[in-house]
Amino acid sequence: MYKICIKNIINGLFKNQNITIRGWVKTRRDSKLGISFLSINDGSCIDNLQVVIKNNISNYNEILKLTTGCSVQISGLVIKSLKEKQNYEMQAKSVLIIGLVDNPRNYPISAKSHSLEYLRQVSHLRIRTNIISAVTRIRHEVFTAVHNFMNKNNFIWVTTPIITSLDTEGYSTMFSVSANTKKFFSKKSFLTVSGQLNIESYACALSKVYTFGPVFRAEKSNTSRHLAEFWMVEPEIAFANLQDIILLAENMLKYIFKHVLNNRMKDIEFCVKYNNNKNLINRLGNFINNGFIHISYNEAIGILKKYKNKFNKQIVWGCDFSLEHENYLTNEYFKNIVAITNYPKSIKAFYMRVNDDNKTVAAMDIIAQDVGEVIGGSQREDRLNKLDLCLKEKNLSIKNYWWYRDLRKYGTVPHSGFGIGLERLILYITGMHNIRDVIPFPRSMYDINF
Amino acid sequence: MYKICIKNIINGLFKNQNITIRGWVKTRRDSKLGISFLSINDGSCIDNLQVVIKNNISNYNEILKLTTGCSVQISGLVIKSLKEKQNYEMQAKSVLIIGLVDNPRNYPISAKSHSLEYLRQVSHLRIRTNIISAVTRIRHEVFTAVHNFMNKNNFIWVTTPIITSLDTEGYSTMFSVSANTKKFFSKKSFLTVSGQLNIESYACALSKVYTFGPVFRAEKSNTSRHLAEFWMVEPEIAFANLQDIILLAENMLKYIFKHVLNNRMKDIEFCVKYNNNKNLINRLGNFINNGFIHISYNEAIGILKKYKNKFNKQIVWGCDFSLEHENYLTNEYFKNIVAITNYPKSIKAFYMRVNDDNKTVAAMDIIAQDVGEVIGGSQREDRLNKLDLCLKEKNLSIKNYWWYRDLRKYGTVPHSGFGIGLERLILYITGMHNIRDVIPFPRSMYDINF
């Protein structure tokens, strides 16, 4: 089914065949010799198909009215193009005009170039531009690669609820959920910030699981790297320690990068041009070959202290890193993605496994050039007495976590997991600058078109 | 990575090899000859691995304390079993006890059988039972098959927002979303009931797209077939009419059924036994071979009128079908899944394309034995003037749908799509009776454990 698309034509699947294509006009050019050239796009790839229309077709007059954005159905012969750039083109035999553009001068996505800020205001139409469609196809490949990788490695996909009474991180700002019916739910309910706590219970029976879905933060972070609604994949593995999941994260990123380069190179190349970032493909290739830089939090502190004059925020042991620190480590010092391990207990969540020094936890943050934290993960505290201590230290109610404690009471196992912020990862892969441009309908503070 | 699991052992990948497995004790049996037998499960499949432990291992005394639910790590030799039923077993060389069960008599998931009602109260532990783990693995395969099918057919996965100001169906009971920060969003916001309207805008540029994620209904429907939070896949195709998407839906269901039967037959067989439903596999096979029964709404009315004495609710042209009608058509009359098309305009949503009779719309509902509606879809109204009429007829504000109308103003195309309620589909495949048992953490009225 559905084999006929411009991507497949460009790939040569229909050479010298008469077929019918459907799509939208990108541009129209008329020669003085009574020949018109239409560039047609159907979204299957970044390339347009050039269609050559001679003035002897019956509705040639109508063709001359076609403008950017009109929808058409064209039957004709696919031939090898004489020009080098376009490998294949179509000689039209008939053109059916399906939908015109009402008042072309006011068409919001005219052929001229538009700023990304402007395009955010027409989020229902911006997918008609090259850049947003390229990013959307890359996003599709990233999402697909995640599932493929998990499947190859025998992980079971477990969906975790969006509506929850849990605050996974213990300190997040959450959205509240309510129904018209009073007490629809028996408890106060919120939008989830992470599926981790839920999925731990499934890891403690199925061994290798992951959750994949949207998560929510109601924080007042109106930056180019924050969304109120974003997508995460969170693998969780029983009988695994911190080193195991760092290796898993590394293999997963390598797999995703390879998959995108193999399947959407032309879209990536368009992003390189659009963002004027020639390093984009190199840094993906470099990671595929070399993987992470591995350092401990202590080592990171040591490096940053040496270069402390470069930063606004002071570096002391126990502090959390801000973007300037992260960017220094990734962009300047290592020129690569960096995995930082063993953070101070005081700045991390209650569920992370306390190291023998009793000061640090078996946590990792993976930070990437320009975008900062892409992955956060940890080995989970599997010892009931230590977990209870941590809950107390963080002023969390032991009673609320009764079920989470059950997992430690009944056949507890060491287990570990992490979450990848997928929009951040797509920023990294595409070189886009604003996270609102790598998700179809962004939700961030003040930001909700419809 | 992660090759060693009981599924692969049972499949013969480790014959005569010394390996280390990790999992949980299902049962322990001790023979008088000083040999103990452990059944170990790691969640990778329904089968347990039998481990034979002789009393000459150093910690044999500890082995004798193992109870259901304890976690262990066992190294030993995988050999072909002499008994027929278990193909492979392990001769233990060392057993490391990782986590005991605290107070085994109170262990909520003891070796005896538990009712599904009881298990819902321990939703963090019920995955440790055979039935819930079988259903969860089948669910995983259904979800995976959806993505595989979409990919094979060149669909682009487009995520649509959970937080929205839209009411897609025009009459749904929606959950409200609020933040602590006043006016976090510039509009009143809700949890989405469907991604369709959003994804239409992407179909009108990328041609073939789908959204896949959780959707929400705040309806007071406290039945065994309704959830407040459930998962839908919604393909949307440009240049496609109702017949095209009925064909797509048929191929998709066939693909999913085949995938599940090929990959999780043992789990399906367990469901057959558990639900005492011998017809389960037959009806999947029957559908794979024969596809849908196709009838129009008018034909359905004709059939039901003939058998009107069987129903509580009267049958008149213009009525919506209730479960008793649907079950009669699927269970009794056709004994198959039925696709019903061309419903009265008055009982369907504003966005469906009006047929030439001006009384019916190009809609389809696909209903399955026992579970009722599994798929709902339609050709969308692509003509601006007809769309405006429908909005008026349904008392919806034309102003609110400004952006949706833009899709018809600028290069409109015929397009169609549908949504599959994935939990309903899993009910059908597994023969389970309550939808709360086919989703990891059910959310329905009054229902939110944590």
Interface residues (C-beta under 8 A of the other chain):
Chain A: M1 Y2 K3 C5 K7 R22 G23 W24 V25 D42 G43 S44 G69 C70 S71 Q73 I98 G99 L100 V101 D102 Y107 P108 I109 V122 S123 H124 L125 I127 R128 S133 T136 R137 R139 H140 F143 T144 H147 N151 N153 N154 I156 W157 V158 T159 T160 P161 I162 I163 T164 S165 L166 T173 F175 S176 V177 S178 A179 N180 T181 K183 F184 F185 S186 K187 S189 L191 N198 S201 Y202 C204 A205 L206 S207 K208 G213 P214 F216 A218 K220 A228 E229 W231 A238 F239 L247 L248 N251 D382 N400 W403 Y404 D406 L407 R408 K409 Y410 G411 T412 V413 P414 I439 P440 F441 R443 M445 Y446 D447 I448 N449 F450
Chain B: M1 Y2 K3 C5 K7 R22 G23 W24 V25 D42 G43 S44 G69 C70 S71 Q73 I98 G99 L100 V101 D102 Y107 P108 I109 V122 H124 L125 I127 R128 S133 T136 R137 R139 H140 F143 T144 H147 N151 N153 N154 I156 W157 V158 T159 T160 P161 I162 I163 T164 S165 L166 T173 F175 S176 V177 S178 A179 N180 T181 K183 F184 F185 S186 K187 S189 L191 N198 S201 Y202 C204 A205 L206 S207 K208 G213 P214 F216 A218 K220 A228 E229 W231 A238 F239 L247 L248 N251 D382 N400 W403 Y404 D406 L407 R408 K409 Y410 G411 T412 V413 P414 I439 P440 F441 R443 M445 Y446 D447 I448 N449 F450
